[in-house]
Amino acid sequence: MIMEPNKVKRQEVKMLNRKLLEISGVINVESFDSEEFLLETEMGFLMIKGSNLHIKNLNLEQGLVAIEGTVNELAYVDGSSGGGKSKGLLGKLFK
């Protein structure tokens, strides 16, 4: 994938009836199970909580993820300020 040097970061989050979630700007899927997803996006880490969650479509080359299931919560969790914060963030999420 060729990145343009002055490309503006952009992210779209589309949800249909709390059953289908489509997200662009995804860099990586950090972790997932049927109740929680943690995605690294261009806008920060995005946590999705719900029930019976599963990946419908995944294309990291285009930065697209589609998740099906019942969505209860979306939250950006900032581990900003670099370095060791990320490990602390993941440690808090998986206690």
Secondary structure, DSSP 8 states (H G I E B T S, - for coil): ----TT------EEEETTTEEEE-SEEEEEEE-SSEEEEEETTEEEEEEEEEEEEEEEETTTTEEEEEEEEEEEEEE---S-TTHHHHHHHHHT-
